[in-house]
């Protein structure tokens, strides 16, 4: 007889004459009576030789026979529920499955992606609670921490969206465009701008930290080996177009925008720097496909870009110190020279110091070196302003980072990787804050028009002079045209140093200086919006058309005819 309750175990006793004990299974009969369960029900030891048959019902029948006398054998039948009462693994009742489909997509307790999402939301809520309990109103709408967080998240999303825009056979658009536009939208949207507020001191501090990180990356990225390989052509491409564009911008902006000469040169050096954030990824794509590798064009532009930025930042910091200094013109000029010399001397001392400390036998060497490079860079940028020599901090950072990397040798790459992680955090903040500084209500149409005119004229001069600089470098006509057009994108340096003068002018409280610095920042933002996407598109479109693929399998090997392509280098990036 089958047991109607699944958790019950019944037994049946039968006396059968048999000469020997055995254990067997038989089909489930219908017993006449079900005596009380035996205490052995909970522990049924079935030998390995026994045969347990799973019936097509909800029970398993086990028949146990044993001899109680020579002529009498006792037979006991047990009916065990097919579903166990407890889970053998967890010693708990089996879970009740009410909806298999729901349990499949939403397990309990959650696992996988759902559990990860819940964990991250919970961690964010705990972090917000801790920070709110410490800072109170700063984490609420209208507070600085709330504004910085919203700006960072929006800038990050904007950069990801722009990076997803892919055109066939073209490099991706620079994510910094999305970050810049998101900051601009947050500042100029009527309802949002009241809740997303960031004090100018907080904004200036974050931008200066980002500037210190950029300078540290530029110093570590300087490659003396590439400079020795590229020789004079690298020096010409790095210094010639940069200086001529700075002077051209200064001349035009002085007469068109009515800027003083020192502020004209500040604008000139802000615009004269090329952007590694646009040039380097595009060149790496071309280098991967072999375009221009035998002629060393990707290596030339990537290596010269770092030296171009160093020269522009050095000229900017020198002119910036002169613009905010008091006294005669000759005294201010001498002061600028002294700031450059002082920054180099301090950078040399600090660079040699961190070459040897921490020593190579210490633990966590990369973390300590990265902390010292970043910490000294931030200290140099902020400390020079406190000491009254704002033009020396940037050059000091460049020198110390370059010397430290020179002494570390191959270990420099690991420090560069850590500094790159820090830059990934501050890049959305920098471009978002730069975009948030532009207010449509305060823009003057005449200033924007004259700024665009100044930018376009300076770009034309830069392109023509870059073409002249590579005339005697062994490139053919199409390669010279490509180098000249690829040497125009602007983004990172303009965002980093474009607002520095505005921060200092706000600190001084001088309305006229704030106007000059706002004009500089406006033209810098226009330069980013115009040249960054156009430059990326030109490099991606013209690279396969104007550059040659390698004629042999060794892309970086020297060609047989030195007269045709005398410049042959292997990329070091």
SEGULO-569965 format. One record per residue (C-alpha): residue in one letter; residue number from 1; chain; x, y, z. Coordinates in steps of 0.02 Angstrom, whole numbers, plus 50000, padded with zeros to 5 digits. Example, Ala and Ser with C-alpha at 12.3 -4.5 7.8 and 13.67 -1.06 7.14 Angstrom:
GUTI  residu  num  chaine     px     py     pz
GUTI       A    1       A  50615  49775  50390
GUTI       S    2       A  50684  49947  50357
END
This chain:
GUTI  residu  num  chaine     px     py     pz
GUTI       X    1       A  50000  50000  50000
GUTI       X    2       A  50069  50168  49953
GUTI       X    3       A  50087  50298  50088
GUTI       X    4       A  49980  50450  50053
GUTI       X    5       A  50092  50567  50156
GUTI       X    6       A  50259  50598  50071
GUTI       X    7       A  50361  50624  50229
GUTI       X    8       A  50305  50463  50313
GUTI       X    9       A  50401  50300  50308
GUTI       X   10       A  50299  50140  50332
GUTI       X   11       A  50358  49965  50366
GUTI       X   12       A  50283  49790  50350
GUTI       X   13       A  50340  49635  50443
GUTI       X   14       A  50324  49462  50363
GUTI       X   15       A  50391  49295  50422
GUTI       X   16       A  50459  49191  50280
GUTI       X   17       A  50550  49025  50297
GUTI       X   18       A  50724  49043  50226
GUTI       X   19       A  50893  48967  50258
GUTI       X   20       A  51000  49125  50242
GUTI       X   21       A  50985  49314  50266
GUTI       X   22       A  50975  49427  50114
GUTI       X   23       A  50914  49597  50058
GUTI       X   24       A  50814  49630  49899
GUTI       X   25       A  50693  49750  49820
GUTI       X   26       A  50521  49704  49758
GUTI       X   27       A  50378  49798  49678
GUTI       X   28       A  50273  49898  49798
GUTI       X   29       A  50132  49783  49861
GUTI       X   30       A  49981  49846  49955
GUTI       X   31       A  50014  49793  50135
GUTI       X   32       A  49865  49753  50242
GUTI       X   33       A  49925  49854  50389
GUTI       X   34       A  50059  49985  50427
GUTI       X   35       A  50133  49962  50600
GUTI       X   36       A  50218  50103  50694
GUTI       X   37       A  50382  50163  50618
GUTI       X   38       A  50539  50077  50676
GUTI       X   39       A  50678  50177  50760
GUTI       X   40       A  50790  50116  50619
GUTI       X   41       A  50693  50215  50490
GUTI       X   42       A  50803  50368  50507
GUTI       X   43       A  50960  50266  50476
GUTI       X   44       A  50940  50132  50342
GUTI       X   45       A  51107  50053  50300
GUTI       X   46       A  51092  49967  50133
GUTI       X   47       A  51244  49863  50078
GUTI       X   48       A  51324  49899  49912
GUTI       X   49       A  51261  49735  49842
GUTI       X   50       A  51080  49781  49874
GUTI       X   51       A  50974  49836  49729
GUTI       X   52       A  50868  49991  49760
GUTI       X   53       A  50733  50017  49630
GUTI       X   54       A  50652  50188  49604
GUTI       X   55       A  50470  50155  49571
GUTI       X   56       A  50364  50262  49459
GUTI       X   57       A  50278  50333  49613
GUTI       X   58       A  50328  50451  49752
GUTI       X   59       A  50406  50312  49857
GUTI       X   60       A  50551  50191  49858
GUTI       X   61       A  50515  50017  49928
GUTI       X   62       A  50657  49931  50023
GUTI       X   63       A  50635  49751  50084
GUTI       X   64       A  50755  49690  50220
GUTI       X   65       A  50764  49505  50266
GUTI       X   66       A  50859  49432  50413
GUTI       X   67       A  50855  49264  50503
GUTI       X   68       A  50786  49261  50677
GUTI       X   69       A  50798  49069  50690
GUTI       X   70       A  50868  48929  50582
GUTI       X   71       A  50699  48899  50500
GUTI       X   72       A  50617  49071  50511
GUTI       X   73       A  50669  49230  50419
GUTI       X   74       A  50598  49400  50466
GUTI       X   75       A  50557  49514  50319
GUTI       X   76       A  50531  49702  50340
GUTI       X   77       A  50471  49819  50203
GUTI       X   78       A  50507  50007  50212
GUTI       X   79       A  50425  50140  50103
GUTI       X   80       A  50541  50291  50088
GUTI       X   81       A  50480  50454  50007
GUTI       X   82       A  50563  50488  49840
GUTI       X   83       A  50597  50673  49886
GUTI       X   84       A  50711  50681  50038
GUTI       X   85       A  50646  50765  50193
GUTI       X   86       A  50807  50865  50215
GUTI       X   87       A  50943  50926  50097
GUTI       X   88       A  51096  50817  50122
GUTI       X   89       A  51214  50961  50081
GUTI       X   90       A  51142  51097  50193
GUTI       X   91       A  51042  50991  50318
GUTI       X   92       A  50892  51105  50288
GUTI       X   93       A  50722  51086  50210
GUTI       X   94       A  50727  51092  50020
GUTI       X   95       A  50677  51262  49946
GUTI       X   96       A  50500  51282  49886
GUTI       X   97       A  50498  51329  49702
GUTI       X   98       A  50343  51431  49670
GUTI       X   99       A  50391  51496  49498
GUTI       X  100       A  50535  51409  49406
GUTI       X  101       A  50547  51546  49274
GUTI       X  102       A  50559  51684  49405
GUTI       X  103       A  50687  51583  49502
GUTI       X  104       A  50791  51560  49346
GUTI       X  105       A  50809  51746  49309
GUTI       X  106       A  50800  51809  49489
GUTI       X  107       A  50878  51679  49604
GUTI       X  108       A  50861  51693  49790
GUTI       X  109       A  50980  51740  49862
GUTI       X  110       A  51036  51841  49709
GUTI       X  111       A  51190  51790  49611
GUTI       X  112       A  51293  51860  49467
GUTI       X  113       A  51252  52027  49388
GUTI       X  114       A  51102  52062  49499
GUTI       X  115       A  51203  52032  49657
GUTI       X  116       A  51345  52142  49591
GUTI       X  117       A  51223  52283  49552
GUTI       X  118       A  51142  52273  49724
GUTI       X  119       A  51314  52271  49806
GUTI       X  120       A  51373  52426  49712
GUTI       X  121       A  51214  52521  49752
GUTI       X  122       A  51231  52472  49933
GUTI       X  123       A  51414  52526  49939
GUTI       X  124       A  51370  52693  49859
GUTI       X  125       A  51230  52719  49984
GUTI       X  126       A  51346  52681  50130
GUTI       X  127       A  51479  52797  50060
GUTI       X  128       A  51352  52936  50037
GUTI       X  129       A  51289  52909  50214
GUTI       X  130       A  51464  52920  50287
GUTI       X  131       A  51512  53075  50189
GUTI       X  132       A  51343  53158  50225
GUTI       X  133       A  51362  53126  50410
GUTI       X  134       A  51530  53216  50405
GUTI       X  135       A  51498  53359  50283
GUTI       X  136       A  51308  53376  50298
GUTI       X  137       A  51250  53509  50172
GUTI       X  138       A  51400  53488  50057
GUTI       X  139       A  51329  53321  49995
GUTI       X  140       A  51156  53391  49961
GUTI       X  141       A  51099  53485  49804
GUTI       X  142       A  51185  53653  49803
GUTI       X  143       A  51339  53588  49894
GUTI       X  144       A  51513  53572  49820
GUTI       X  145       A  51531  53384  49843
GUTI       X  146       A  51361  53354  49764
GUTI       X  147       A  51406  53464  49615
GUTI       X  148       A  51575  53382  49591
GUTI       X  149       A  51499  53208  49598
GUTI       X  150       A  51361  53249  49473
GUTI       X  151       A  51486  53334  49357
GUTI       X  152       A  51604  53186  49365
GUTI       X  153       A  51468  53059  49327
GUTI       X  154       A  51394  53162  49185
GUTI       X  155       A  51565  53196  49109
GUTI       X  156       A  51607  53011  49118
GUTI       X  157       A  51444  52965  49032
GUTI       X  158       A  51470  53099  48900
GUTI       X  159       A  51644  53033  48862
GUTI       X  160       A  51582  52854  48847
GUTI       X  161       A  51442  52906  48729
GUTI       X  162       A  51559  53004  48615
GUTI       X  163       A  51684  52860  48615
GUTI       X  164       A  51546  52744  48552
GUTI       X  165       A  51527  52849  48394
GUTI       X  166       A  51626  52747  48268
GUTI       X  167       A  51639  52780  48083
GUTI       X  168       A  51707  52646  47965
GUTI       X  169       A  51897  52653  47943
GUTI       X  170       A  51910  52806  48057
GUTI       X  171       A  51981  52825  48232
GUTI       X  172       A  51853  52852  48370
GUTI       X  173       A  51807  53029  48420
GUTI       X  174       A  51903  53092  48572
GUTI       X  175       A  51800  53062  48731
GUTI       X  176       A  51854  53231  48798
GUTI       X  177       A  51728  53314  48680
GUTI       X  178       A  51584  53230  48771
GUTI       X  179       A  51657  53279  48940
GUTI       X  180       A  51675  53459  48885
GUTI       X  181       A  51499  53469  48816
GUTI       X  182       A  51422  53391  48972
GUTI       X  183       A  51505  53522  49082
GUTI       X  184       A  51443  53658  48966
GUTI       X  185       A  51265  53590  48972
GUTI       X  186       A  51263  53575  49161
GUTI       X  187       A  51317  53756  49178
GUTI       X  188       A  51193  53828  49053
GUTI       X  189       A  51036  53724  49086
GUTI       X  190       A  50917  53837  49185
GUTI       X  191       A  50847  53708  49308
GUTI       X  192       A  51006  53607  49337
GUTI       X  193       A  51131  53746  49363
GUTI       X  194       A  51054  53796  49531
GUTI       X  195       A  51078  53622  49603
GUTI       X  196       A  51248  53585  49526
GUTI       X  197       A  51355  53718  49608
GUTI       X  198       A  51544  53713  49626
GUTI       X  199       A  51638  53853  49712
GUTI       X  200       A  51776  53928  49606
GUTI       X  201       A  51907  53885  49738
GUTI       X  202       A  51858  53701  49732
GUTI       X  203       A  51856  53707  49542
GUTI       X  204       A  52026  53792  49533
GUTI       X  205       A  52104  53666  49652
GUTI       X  206       A  52040  53517  49554
GUTI       X  207       A  52100  53590  49389
GUTI       X  208       A  52272  53626  49462
GUTI       X  209       A  52284  53446  49523
GUTI       X  210       A  52239  53387  49348
GUTI       X  211       A  52372  53505  49278
GUTI       X  212       A  52502  53428  49394
GUTI       X  213       A  52453  53253  49335
GUTI       X  214       A  52468  53308  49152
GUTI       X  215       A  52639  53384  49182
GUTI       X  216       A  52698  53227  49271
GUTI       X  217       A  52639  53119  49125
GUTI       X  218       A  52724  53235  49001
GUTI       X  219       A  52888  53228  49096
GUTI       X  220       A  52883  53038  49111
GUTI       X  221       A  52835  53024  48928
GUTI       X  222       A  52989  53115  48864
GUTI       X  223       A  53097  52986  48776
GUTI       X  224       A  53280  53037  48751
GUTI       X  225       A  53310  52882  48644
GUTI       X  226       A  53177  52934  48520
GUTI       X  227       A  53247  53109  48518
GUTI       X  228       A  53421  53044  48475
GUTI       X  229       A  53350  52935  48337
GUTI       X  230       A  53243  53071  48259
GUTI       X  231       A  53381  53200  48279
GUTI       X  232       A  53354  53370  48200
GUTI       X  233       A  53185  53339  48118
GUTI       X  234       A  53105  53308  48289
GUTI       X  235       A  53177  53469  48358
GUTI       X  236       A  53115  53567  48207
GUTI       X  237       A  52939  53494  48212
GUTI       X  238       A  52925  53513  48402
GUTI       X  239       A  52991  53690  48420
GUTI       X  240       A  52966  53781  48256
GUTI       X  241       A  52776  53771  48232
GUTI       X  242       A  52746  53797  48418
GUTI       X  243       A  52847  53957  48431
GUTI       X  244       A  52785  54029  48266
GUTI       X  245       A  52602  53995  48309
GUTI       X  246       A  52624  54074  48481
GUTI       X  247       A  52700  54231  48404
GUTI       X  248       A  52568  54239  48266
GUTI       X  249       A  52426  54221  48392
GUTI       X  250       A  52503  54355  48503
GUTI       X  251       A  52519  54475  48357
GUTI       X  252       A  52342  54449  48291
GUTI       X  253       A  52255  54446  48461
GUTI       X  254       A  52343  54606  48514
GUTI       X  255       A  52267  54702  48370
GUTI       X  256       A  52104  54607  48343
GUTI       X  257       A  52053  54567  48523
GUTI       X  258       A  52138  54717  48603
GUTI       X  259       A  52238  54611  48726
GUTI       X  260       A  52398  54678  48809
GUTI       X  261       A  52558  54603  48741
GUTI       X  262       A  52590  54489  48890
GUTI       X  263       A  52411  54423  48883
GUTI       X  264       A  52427  54401  48695
GUTI       X  265       A  52578  54289  48722
GUTI       X  266       A  52484  54194  48859
GUTI       X  267       A  52348  54157  48732
GUTI       X  268       A  52479  54114  48601
GUTI       X  269       A  52565  53984  48710
GUTI       X  270       A  52397  53912  48764
GUTI       X  271       A  52349  53883  48582
GUTI       X  272       A  52520  53828  48519
GUTI       X  273       A  52523  53659  48608
GUTI       X  274       A  52468  53504  48512
GUTI       X  275       A  52359  53376  48602
GUTI       X  276       A  52433  53203  48637
GUTI       X  277       A  52257  53144  48682
GUTI       X  278       A  52208  53161  48498
GUTI       X  279       A  52371  53132  48405
GUTI       X  280       A  52438  52979  48497
GUTI       X  281       A  52284  52864  48482
GUTI       X  282       A  52265  52907  48298
GUTI       X  283       A  52449  52877  48264
GUTI       X  284       A  52444  52710  48354
GUTI       X  285       A  52303  52653  48240
GUTI       X  286       A  52402  52701  48086
GUTI       X  287       A  52558  52620  48155
GUTI       X  288       A  52464  52459  48189
GUTI       X  289       A  52413  52451  48006
GUTI       X  290       A  52590  52493  47949
GUTI       X  291       A  52555  52664  47872
GUTI       X  292       A  52710  52774  47875
GUTI       X  293       A  52807  52657  47989
GUTI       X  294       A  52956  52637  47872
GUTI       X  295       A  52973  52827  47863
GUTI       X  296       A  52954  52845  48052
GUTI       X  297       A  52806  52965  48040
GUTI       X  298       A  52702  52897  48187
GUTI       X  299       A  52855  52894  48298
GUTI       X  300       A  52904  53069  48244
GUTI       X  301       A  52736  53146  48286
GUTI       X  302       A  52714  53053  48450
GUTI       X  303       A  52888  53095  48512
GUTI       X  304       A  52884  53276  48453
GUTI       X  305       A  52714  53301  48536
GUTI       X  306       A  52787  53286  48710
GUTI       X  307       A  52925  53413  48674
GUTI       X  308       A  52799  53529  48593
GUTI       X  309       A  52693  53527  48751
GUTI       X  310       A  52843  53556  48863
GUTI       X  311       A  52894  53709  48762
GUTI       X  312       A  52717  53781  48762
GUTI       X  313       A  52693  53755  48949
GUTI       X  314       A  52863  53833  48986
GUTI       X  315       A  52821  53988  48884
GUTI       X  316       A  52649  53998  48964
GUTI       X  317       A  52712  53990  49142
GUTI       X  318       A  52845  54121  49106
GUTI       X  319       A  52719  54243  49032
GUTI       X  320       A  52594  54205  49171
GUTI       X  321       A  52719  54255  49303
GUTI       X  322       A  52753  54416  49212
GUTI       X  323       A  52567  54456  49192
GUTI       X  324       A  52532  54451  49378
GUTI       X  325       A  52694  54530  49435
GUTI       X  326       A  52706  54711  49490
GUTI       X  327       A  52845  54831  49441
GUTI       X  328       A  52931  54885  49283
GUTI       X  329       A  52931  54787  49122
GUTI       X  330       A  53116  54745  49133
GUTI       X  331       A  53097  54686  49311
GUTI       X  332       A  52952  54574  49261
GUTI       X  333       A  53053  54504  49116
GUTI       X  334       A  53198  54467  49232
GUTI       X  335       A  53077  54391  49356
GUTI       X  336       A  53012  54274  49221
GUTI       X  337       A  53188  54216  49179
GUTI       X  338       A  53225  54188  49364
GUTI       X  339       A  53065  54087  49384
GUTI       X  340       A  53117  53974  49240
GUTI       X  341       A  53291  53951  49310
GUTI       X  342       A  53227  53921  49487
GUTI       X  343       A  53100  53794  49428
GUTI       X  344       A  53233  53698  49332
GUTI       X  345       A  53354  53697  49479
GUTI       X  346       A  53224  53635  49603
GUTI       X  347       A  53163  53506  49477
GUTI       X  348       A  53341  53442  49453
GUTI       X  349       A  53365  53421  49641
GUTI       X  350       A  53200  53333  49668
GUTI       X  351       A  53223  53225  49513
GUTI       X  352       A  53393  53161  49570
GUTI       X  353       A  53323  53133  49745
GUTI       X  354       A  53180  53019  49692
GUTI       X  355       A  53295  52924  49574
GUTI       X  356       A  53374  52841  49726
GUTI       X  357       A  53240  52856  49860
GUTI       X  358       A  53152  52739  49881
GUTI       X  359       A  53292  52616  49849
GUTI       X  360       A  53267  52467  49735
GUTI       X  361       A  53270  52342  49879
GUTI       X  362       A  53113  52412  49962
GUTI       X  363       A  52940  52335  49951
GUTI       X  364       A  52798  52415  49853
GUTI       X  365       A  52925  52512  49751
GUTI       X  366       A  52806  52563  49610
GUTI       X  367       A  52675  52631  49730
GUTI       X  368       A  52804  52733  49826
GUTI       X  369       A  52881  52805  49668
GUTI       X  370       A  52711  52848  49596
GUTI       X  371       A  52659  52933  49758
GUTI       X  372       A  52819  53036  49762
GUTI       X  373       A  52803  53090  49580
GUTI       X  374       A  52621  53141  49598
GUTI       X  375       A  52643  53215  49771
GUTI       X  376       A  52793  53322  49721
GUTI       X  377       A  52705  53375  49561
GUTI       X  378       A  52551  53437  49654
GUTI       X  379       A  52662  53519  49786
GUTI       X  380       A  52764  53608  49651
GUTI       X  381       A  52609  53677  49564
GUTI       X  382       A  52524  53737  49723
GUTI       X  383       A  52682  53782  49818
GUTI       X  384       A  52749  53895  49681
GUTI       X  385       A  52588  53996  49688
GUTI       X  386       A  52599  54012  49877
GUTI       X  387       A  52781  54066  49865
GUTI       X  388       A  52738  54201  49738
GUTI       X  389       A  52823  54118  49589
GUTI       X  390       A  52679  54037  49492
GUTI       X  391       A  52780  54017  49333
GUTI       X  392       A  52908  53898  49410
GUTI       X  393       A  52793  53757  49468
GUTI       X  394       A  52753  53685  49297
GUTI       X  395       A  52932  53679  49237
GUTI       X  396       A  52989  53605  49403
GUTI       X  397       A  52863  53464  49382
GUTI       X  398       A  52919  53427  49204
GUTI       X  399       A  53103  53421  49251
GUTI       X  400       A  53084  53312  49406
GUTI       X  401       A  52971  53187  49316
GUTI       X  402       A  53091  53176  49167
GUTI       X  403       A  53245  53148  49275
GUTI       X  404       A  53157  53022  49384
GUTI       X  405       A  53102  52921  49233
GUTI       X  406       A  53277  52934  49160
GUTI       X  407       A  53351  52856  49316
GUTI       X  408       A  53219  52719  49334
GUTI       X  409       A  53249  52651  49159
GUTI       X  410       A  53128  52513  49109
GUTI       X  411       A  53037  52524  49277
GUTI       X  412       A  52970  52693  49223
GUTI       X  413       A  52831  52608  49124
GUTI       X  414       A  52750  52540  49281
GUTI       X  415       A  52749  52713  49362
GUTI       X  416       A  52676  52785  49202
GUTI       X  417       A  52536  52658  49214
GUTI       X  418       A  52490  52713  49390
GUTI       X  419       A  52496  52896  49340
GUTI       X  420       A  52385  52852  49193
GUTI       X  421       A  52256  52779  49313
GUTI       X  422       A  52255  52941  49411
GUTI       X  423       A  52233  53038  49249
GUTI       X  424       A  52082  52930  49205
GUTI       X  425       A  52000  52997  49364
GUTI       X  426       A  52045  53180  49340
GUTI       X  427       A  52016  53189  49151
GUTI       X  428       A  51824  53196  49166
GUTI       X  429       A  51839  53323  49306
GUTI       X  430       A  51959  53434  49207
GUTI       X  431       A  51859  53442  49046
GUTI       X  432       A  51693  53448  49138
GUTI       X  433       A  51752  53595  49243
GUTI       X  434       A  51822  53684  49090
GUTI       X  435       A  51656  53667  49001
GUTI       X  436       A  51565  53727  49156
GUTI       X  437       A  51666  53888  49156
GUTI       X  438       A  51586  53945  48993
GUTI       X  439       A  51423  54039  49021
GUTI       X  440       A  51320  54080  48868
GUTI       X  441       A  51247  54234  48954
GUTI       X  442       A  51420  54310  48976
GUTI       X  443       A  51487  54274  48802
GUTI       X  444       A  51506  54417  48681
GUTI       X  445       A  51477  54381  48499
GUTI       X  446       A  51618  54496  48446
GUTI       X  447       A  51741  54409  48561
GUTI       X  448       A  51691  54237  48495
GUTI       X  449       A  51705  54293  48313
GUTI       X  450       A  51874  54376  48337
GUTI       X  451       A  51936  54227  48436
GUTI       X  452       A  51888  54106  48296
GUTI       X  453       A  51972  54219  48168
GUTI       X  454       A  52131  54226  48272
GUTI       X  455       A  52129  54037  48292
GUTI       X  456       A  52105  54002  48107
GUTI       X  457       A  52242  54121  48051
GUTI       X  458       A  52364  54048  48178
GUTI       X  459       A  52320  53871  48122
GUTI       X  460       A  52352  53914  47940
GUTI       X  461       A  52524  53985  47985
GUTI       X  462       A  52562  53831  48090
GUTI       X  463       A  52516  53710  47951
GUTI       X  464       A  52620  53802  47822
GUTI       X  465       A  52772  53815  47935
GUTI       X  466       A  52761  53632  47983
GUTI       X  467       A  52766  53591  47798
GUTI       X  468       A  52924  53697  47783
GUTI       X  469       A  53005  53611  47934
GUTI       X  470       A  52996  53439  47852
GUTI       X  471       A  53053  53492  47679
GUTI       X  472       A  53228  53422  47701
GUTI       X  473       A  53182  53271  47808
GUTI       X  474       A  53175  53142  47669
GUTI       X  475       A  52985  53131  47654
GUTI       X  476       A  52890  53138  47491
GUTI       X  477       A  52759  53270  47453
GUTI       X  478       A  52609  53173  47516
GUTI       X  479       A  52694  53130  47680
GUTI       X  480       A  52739  53312  47708
GUTI       X  481       A  52558  53364  47682
GUTI       X  482       A  52500  53232  47806
GUTI       X  483       A  52624  53286  47940
GUTI       X  484       A  52573  53468  47920
GUTI       X  485       A  52387  53430  47937
GUTI       X  486       A  52409  53304  48079
GUTI       X  487       A  52504  53434  48182
GUTI       X  488       A  52351  53540  48226
GUTI       X  489       A  52234  53456  48355
GUTI       X  490       A  52220  53543  48523
GUTI       X  491       A  52135  53481  48681
GUTI       X  492       A  52226  53424  48838
GUTI       X  493       A  52351  53564  48868
GUTI       X  494       A  52222  53697  48824
GUTI       X  495       A  52103  53625  48954
GUTI       X  496       A  52240  53612  49084
GUTI       X  497       A  52318  53785  49071
GUTI       X  498       A  52176  53883  48990
GUTI       X  499       A  52090  53919  49156
GUTI       X  500       A  52247  53946  49261
GUTI       X  501       A  52253  54132  49224
GUTI       X  502       A  52067  54148  49266
GUTI       X  503       A  52094  54065  49436
GUTI       X  504       A  52237  54184  49477
GUTI       X  505       A  52136  54335  49418
GUTI       X  506       A  51991  54285  49530
GUTI       X  507       A  52109  54269  49676
GUTI       X  508       A  52177  54444  49643
GUTI       X  509       A  52000  54513  49626
GUTI       X  510       A  52047  54619  49475
GUTI       X  511       A  51900  54639  49357
GUTI       X  512       A  52005  54687  49206
GUTI       X  513       A  52121  54538  49228
GUTI       X  514       A  51969  54425  49243
GUTI       X  515       A  51906  54490  49076
GUTI       X  516       A  52073  54456  48991
GUTI       X  517       A  52084  54282  49066
GUTI       X  518       A  51904  54244  49017
GUTI       X  519       A  51945  54289  48837
GUTI       X  520       A  52093  54170  48844
GUTI       X  521       A  51984  54029  48912
GUTI       X  522       A  51847  54059  48783
GUTI       X  523       A  51969  54046  48637
GUTI       X  524       A  52048  53891  48716
GUTI       X  525       A  51879  53804  48726
GUTI       X  526       A  51840  53853  48547
GUTI       X  527       A  52007  53781  48493
GUTI       X  528       A  51963  53615  48577
GUTI       X  529       A  51790  53606  48498
GUTI       X  530       A  51853  53649  48324
GUTI       X  531       A  52022  53564  48307
GUTI       X  532       A  52001  53403  48408
GUTI       X  533       A  51866  53320  48302
GUTI       X  534       A  51930  53392  48138
GUTI       X  535       A  52108  53337  48177
GUTI       X  536       A  52054  53160  48223
GUTI       X  537       A  51952  53146  48062
GUTI       X  538       A  52093  53214  47954
GUTI       X  539       A  52219  53093  48026
GUTI       X  540       A  52101  52946  48004
GUTI       X  541       A  52050  52992  47827
GUTI       X  542       A  52214  53054  47755
GUTI       X  543       A  52329  52927  47837
GUTI       X  544       A  52284  52780  47724
GUTI       X  545       A  52279  52895  47572
GUTI       X  546       A  52443  52990  47594
GUTI       X  547       A  52556  52869  47689
GUTI       X  548       A  52642  52714  47622
GUTI       X  549       A  52629  52540  47690
GUTI       X  550       A  52791  52444  47720
GUTI       X  551       A  52864  52362  47566
GUTI       X  552       A  52938  52217  47666
GUTI       X  553       A  52881  52113  47814
GUTI       X  554       A  52990  52203  47940
GUTI       X  555       A  52897  52365  47971
GUTI       X  556       A  53033  52440  48076
GUTI       X  557       A  53183  52377  47978
GUTI       X  558       A  53295  52486  47877
GUTI       X  559       A  53258  52493  47690
GUTI       X  560       A  53387  52442  47563
GUTI       X  561       A  53394  52610  47475
GUTI       X  562       A  53448  52743  47599
GUTI       X  563       A  53424  52880  47471
GUTI       X  564       A  53237  52854  47458
GUTI       X  565       A  53190  52844  47642
GUTI       X  566       A  53335  52902  47750
GUTI       X  567       A  53226  52917  47905
GUTI       X  568       A  53185  52744  47971
GUTI       X  569       A  53142  52714  48154
GUTI       X  570       A  53054  52587  48260
GUTI       X  571       A  52914  52657  48367
GUTI       X  572       A  52956  52666  48552
GUTI       X  573       A  52776  52691  48607
END
